[in-house]
């Protein structure tokens, strides 16, 4: 009964238990450092930081590309259902293109909402804009005009 609950008879830690605790703390610190190093951080620099500009431009391009893919899909549906000998080529091509642009828009909109610190209501409107035709382009124009494609701290510093 020399070792009671990781210590001696009086409950004091022994050299062996102290070494185990030190090793455990060192391992936890190493894991914490690895997690911190592997966790992607959004840029917190000024509005003219290249990654901020890139995200705003990416959002703009993806929003308009999603709207154009809607146009292509609607034209394809017109040829499928309104033409006398209906053809499915337009729908077969623009259906997957629009699906991919829809998913890409949702991903970029979520990234923009987090980075530009949109309110939950604005983020929901951005996501809902992916449903009706051309609404992503309308939302992007509104977001640009109202300063929602810059970080709040950067907009305050510029004013």
Secondary structure, 3 states (H helix, E strand, C coil): CCCECCECCCCCECHHHHHHHHHHHHHHHHHHHHHHHHCCCCCCCCCCCHHHHHHHHHHHHHHHHHHHHHHHHHHHHHHHHCCCCCCCHHHHHHHHHHHHHHHHHHHHHHHHHHHCCCCHHHHHHHHHCCCCCCHHHHHHHHHHHCCCCCCHHHHHHHC
